[in-house]
Amino acid sequence: MLTLCFHQDGFPMDERVVRLGVTGLSRAGKTVFITSLVASLKHRENMLELGTAHEGRIQSVRIQDLPEAMIPRFPFEDHLPALMPPDPAWPPGTTRVNGLRVTLQVNVPKPLHLRVLGGRDTYQKTVHLDIIDFPGEWLIDLTLMNKDFEQWSIEHLEKIAFETLRKRPEAIAYLELLQTIDTEGEIQEQVAKSLVKAFTAYLKALQKDGYSNCTPGRFLLPGDLKDAPVLSFTPLYPRHGTEEGSLYKEFQERFTSYKYQIVRKDFFEKYLKEIDRQVVLVDVMAGIHDGPAPFEDQRKAMENILSVFKPGRNNKFLAWLGESNNVEKMLFAATKADHLHHSNHGRLKSYIEEVIQGALTRAEGARADTQAMVIAALRVTTEGTAKGKGGKSLCCVRGRLELGEPDDSHQGIPRQGLYPGDLPDINQLLAVARKGAKGAMQWPQTMNLNFRKFKFLPDSELFDKGPAPPHLYLDQALEFLIGDLLC
């Protein structure tokens, strides 16, 4: 939305509201990303790639509640001190929708045709950046809208069957329980509850092991819907012509209610319908570390998200829902890039690019509004080298390990230099992952993948410019997302 008005001395002032959606697959770091984004706009010393900030044209930044009184405020004021020395700690993950408004006052150069009128060479622009934070599990649920209960059940049952071959106890328990139940008989709520309990345990086990594409998302993060009947259904073997009141028919109706009442009405229409720009954060290294099958599942989850948004100037946001809102820009960002030496950042980015390009090639419309990037919203390591076997020089990262022991001087956890390994070529990873989805459980031993063994804490040594958060490439991400709004 754009509003144009004039100051008393005659030069123009315009106002723009843009809604930025921030989500991510499990463990991607949404809360840290938003906290660092807001803090970096307030304290702009290290935002060199955000042109307007580097040029000193951002005059002020204010943080406010969103205009919608029903959306809880993102607790920025709590999270930032928690990340700062002397006792830093990572904030809890996102479990519900929340948000805040960041209002920027910017001095913008006048166009040449207005300068001839005299007066000032700049005019003032107000940009309201409304940030909406929501769980990635809820976003993936949007893919349910183009499936019926039978399709969804078949997809899950095939996945469950595969997991039984891998001896996953939760998958085995669910299938064994399902085989004892007459799904065409009259529904018994205790039986339904036992199925839901077993299926939810299976979903939680998948998520814990790094799987991303787990639906329904509210089974993992129910919010205020815990124990609600609308969350009481599970995948069943297909049946036709079942009578009203049967377990199958009731689960089918609950699935339909979930799609339209929870996914569409309570999530899409309330929060996503007006989103202008979208960030999807992905912890690629966690997906790699968890093994070929979770890595392939992560890739499919990103493709599903792209199929939902269909970004580009000629495509409509959620077109299959009949809506007309355009997503102007969409950023897929591989997070925690500081866990790798910068020499590996190109390969990390190439994975995201490969997934995006593959999905967009199969879609219609322009691709210029979608970008892949690697970032560390809060940098926790520095780089160095060390001597390996045979005197070989190794590219290392150095930081405070989360699970380390305090040193004798009680000055906190000592910093350690660690060799994270090198990312394999993207084509090699994808080839193994696609085979892995059919049975392989581990990467070849030739792949030296140490990076996810290390968990770091924020490091006081990196906060060398006051409250401006240390980061990698966050300024580039903001330049892509909002740089055009500040000109």
N, C-alpha and C positions, 0 to 999 in steps of 0.2 A: 504494500500500500504506500503511495507517495502523495504527500501533501506539500503544496508550494504556497508560501506566503512571503511577506516583505517586512523588514525592519523599518523603523521610523525614518532612517536615513536613505531608504530606497533600495538597498541591495537585498537580493533574494535570500531566503532561508527555506530549505526543504526538510522534510521529515519522512523517514522510511521505517517501516516495521517489517522485520524478516524473522521467520520462525525456523530455528535450526534444531533438527532432531538428532539426538545422540544416542546410539545404541551400540551393542557389541555382542559378540558371541561370548560364551562363558569364560570368565577370568581375563577378559581383554583389557580391563582397566578404565571403565567408563567414568567412575567417580574421580579418579586421579586426573583423567583427561579434562573433565569440566573444571575441576578445582584449579588446575594449572592454567587452563585457557583464561579463566576469569582473572586470576592473579597476574598473568602475563599482560593482559590488557590494562590492568590498573598500574602495574609497575613494568614499564616497557623497555628497560635498559637493554635486554638481550633479544629483542624482537627485530633484528636487523633486516630480515627478509619480508616483514610486513611493511610495505612501502610507506604508508601513511604514518605509522609509528616512527620509522627511521627518519622521516622528514620532519618530525616534530609537529605534525598538524592535528594530532588528537589532543584536544584541549582539556577534556575531562571525561571521566568514566564513573558512572554511578550504578550501584547494584540495587535492584528493587524486586519486590514480589511481581509475579506475573499478573496481568489484569484479571485473569480467571481466578476468582477467589477459591474455587474448589480444588485447584491443583496445589499440593503442598510445596513449600519452598525448598529448593535444593540447599542443604546446610553448608554452604561455602564457608561461612564464618567459623564453623566447627572443624571442618576438614583441613583447612590450610594450616592452622596452628598444630594440628596433630601430625602433619607431615614435616614440620620444621624441627630443628634441633632444640633442646638437647636430647629429647627422648622421642624420636620419630616412630610412628607406627602407621601401617597401611589402614585406610578406612574400610568399613564394611562395604560389601557390594550392593548394587541396586536391586531392590525387591519390589518397587512400586514406581509409578509415574511421579516425577517431581520436576521442578524447573525454577528458573529465575529470569529476570530481565536485566540485561546489561545495556545501559544507555550511554552512547558515545556522542560527544560534541566534537565535530571535526571542522576545521577550516579548509575550504575547497577553493582552488583557483577559479576565478571567473572565466567563462568562455570569452574568446577574443571579441565577439560581437557585442558583449555586454561591457567590456572594458572601455569602449569608446564613449560610454555614457558618463565616465568619470567615477569618482568615489573610490571606495576600497577595491583592491585587486582580488580579494577573496570574499566569499560569503560563508555563512555558517550552515552546517548540515547536522541534523540529529538522526542517528541510527539507533533504533531500539532492536537489540538482538535478543529475541525470546528463545531461550534454550530449554528444550524439552528432553528430559532424561527418562528412558524407559528400558525395562529388561529386554535383552535380546530374545529370551524365550517367548515373550509375547509377540515380538515381531514375526518370528518364524510361524506362529500360529495363523498369520494371515494367509499362508499357503493352503490352509484347510478350506478356504472359501470356494475353491474350484474343485473340491473333492466331495464325493458322497461317502456315507458311512462304509459302504462295501469297499470302495477304493482305498480309503484310509486303513481299514482293517487288514486288507490283503497286504498292503505295504508293510505294516507293522508285524504281521504274523510271519512274513518272509524274513524280516530282520530278526525276530525272536528265534525262528528256527535256525538261522545262521549262528546266533549266539549260543544256542544249545550245543551246536557242534564244537564250539570253543569252550564248552563246559562251564558256561556262566550259570551259577546256581539260581539266580533270580529268573532267568529265562526258562530254565528247566522247571522251576516251581510254578511259574505261570501256566505253561503248557500242560503240565500234569494236572493242575487244578481245573483248567478249562475242559480237559477231556472227561472229567467226572460230572459235568454239568449239562443238563438238558436245556439248551438255549431256546428251544421252541416251546418249552413248558412255561407255566405261569411264573412271573417274576417273584422271587423271594428276596426281600431287601437285605437280609443277612448274607445270602449268597452273592448278591451284587456287591456288597461291601467287601467281601473276601476277595473277589476278583479285582476290585479297585485297589485294595491294599497290595496285592501281589503285583499288579501292573505298575503301580507307583513305585514300588521298591525296585522293579526292573528299570524304570526310567531314571531313577536316582543313581542306580549303579552305573548306567551308561554315562550319565553326565559326569560322575566322579572320575570315570576312566577317560574322559576327554571327548566324548561324543557331543555334537552340537545340535543335530537335527532331531530333537526329541519333542514330539507333540503328543498331547496338548501341553503347552507351556505352563498353564495354571495348575497342572498337577505337581509341578516342581516349585512354583511360586504362586500359591493360591491367593495370597493377600486376604481380603475380607470374605472370600468365597470358600474358606476352609469348611469342609463337611457339607457344603451346599449340594442339593440333588443334581444340579447342572454339571457337577464334577464327578458324577457317579456313572461312568460308562467305560468300557474297555473294548479293544478289538476282538471281534468274534468271527468264526468261520461263516462264510456267506450262506444265507438262507433266503428262500423265496416263498412268498405266500404265508408268512407266519401271521398268527392271529393277534388282534389287539390284546394287550395285557401280557404277552409273552416277554421273556427277558430280552430276546433279540429285538423285538419291536420297540420296547422301552428304551434300550440302549441307542437304537437308531434315532429315536425322537430326541433323546438327551444330547446326542452328538449334533443334531441339527439346531437345537436350542443354543448349544455352546457356540456354534459358528455365528449365529445371527444376534444373539443377545450379548454374549461376552466379547467375541472377537470383533464383530462389526459395530454394534451399538455402543458397548461400553469402552471399547479401545479405539477403533478406527475413527468413528464419528466424533468422539470426545477429544481425541488428542492428535491424531495423525492427519486428519482431513485437510488442514491448512498448512502443513509443513512445506516450506519453500526449498530448504536445503537439508541434506541428510549426511551424517557421518556414521559409518559402520566400522567399528574397531574389531580387529581380529588378532588373537595371540597365535600367530602362525607357528612360532617355535614350540609352544605347548602342544599344538596338534602334531607336529613332527615327533616330538619327544614321546607322545602317548602311543605311537605306533601307526602302521599303515592303515588299518581300518578306521580309527578315529580321524586320521589325517584326511582320508577320502571322504568321511562323513562331514568334516569341516568344509571341504570343497563343495560338496553338494548343498550344504546349508547356505553358503554364499551365493551359489547359483539360484537357489530358491528365493533368496532375498532380492536378487536382481530381477527375477521373474515377477516379483510383486511390484517393485517400483517402476520398472521399465523406464529408466531415465533417458532424457534427451528432449530436444525441443519439439520433436514431432510426435512424442509419445505422451500419454496421459498417465498420471499417477494412479496406480490401481485401476487401470482402464477396465478390467473385467468386473469391477464393482460398479461401473457406470458413473464414476466420478470424473470431474473435469480439471482437477487441480494439477498444475505442472510442478514437477520437481526440477528446479533450475540447475542445481548442482548436486553431485553425489560423490563423496570421498570414501574409498575403502583404504583403511590405514592399518598396516602391520605394526603392532605396538611392541614396546620393550626392546627397541632396536639397540639400546645401549648394552644389552646382554651379549651382543656380538661386536667384534671389531669392525670398524667402518669398511674394511676391505670386503666384508660379506654383505653389506647393505644392498648392493646391486642384485645379488641373488635372492635376497629376501623380498625385494620389491618385485622381481620378475615372477615370483609365484603368484602374488596378487594380480599382477597384470595378465598373467596367463588365464587365471580363472575368469576375470572380468572380460577379457577379449573373447574367450570361448563362449561365454554366455551371451554377449552382445552380438556376436556374429550370427547367432541363431534368432536374434530379435530384430525388429524393424526400427528404423529411426536413427537419429544422429547420436554420435558417441562422444562428442566434444565436451559434454558436461559431466563426464565421469572420469575420475582420476584415481590412480593407485599411488600410495606413498608409504614410506616407513617413518616411524616417529618414536620418540621416547618423550612422553608428555612431562615426565619428571625424571631427569637423568640421574642415575645413581652410581655410575661407574666412570672411571677415566681409562685411558688406553696406555699400553706400554708393550714392551717386548721382553722375552725371556729365552734362555738357551734350552733347547730340547735335546733329545738323543742325537749323538753325533755332531753336536754343536749347531744344530739347525735353529735358526731364529724363529720363535713362535710369537704370533700376534695375540696379546693378552688383554684382558680387562681387569680392573682393580676396584674393589669396593668393600663395603661392610656387609659381611654375610649375615643373613637373618637368623640363622641357626648357630652362629658362632658363640664362643665363650668370651666374656669380658676379660680384658688384660689385667695384669697385676697392679697397674697404676689406677685402676677403676675409672679409666677415661673412656669406657665404652668398648664396643666390639672392634678389634683391630682390623685394619684393611688388609685384604689379601689379593695378590695377583693370581689370576686363574686363566688357563687356556680353554676357551669355550669350544674349540673345534671349528671346522669349516663346513658351511652348508654345501651339500652336494648340488650338482647341476639340477635345475628345476625339472628337466625332462626325465632325469633318472628318478627323482622323487615321485613324480606323477605316475610313471610306469610301474614302480614298485607298489605305490598306494592302490592303484586300480586292481592289481593282482591281490593286494592285501585284503581288499574288501571281499574277496572270494575265499580267503582262508589263511594267508600268511599272517602271523602274529607279530613278527619282529622285522626290523630293518636288517639288511645284510651287515655283517660284522665289519665290513670295510668302511662303513659310514661312521666317522668319529663325531658323534652328536653329544657333546658334554653340556651344552649351554643351559638346558633346563634342569640340570642338577644343582644349579646355583640360584639362591634366592637372596636378594640384596635388600638392605634398608636404605632410606634416604641418608645422604652423607653430608654432614655439616661443612666439610671442606669445599663442597660444590656450591654452597650458598654464599658466594663471595661478593655478591652485589646486593646485599640486603634481602628484601623480600621477593625479588624477582626470581621465579623458579628456574633452576637449570633445566635445560631440555635439549632434545635433538629434533630439529626440523619442525617444531610446532609453529614457528613463525611462517614457514612455507605453507603449512596446512591452512593457517588462517588467511594468508594472502589468497589462496585459491578459493576458500569458502566465502570470505567477506570483503576481500580487497577491492573489488569493483564497487561495492556499496559505499566505500569511504572516499571515492574520487568525485 
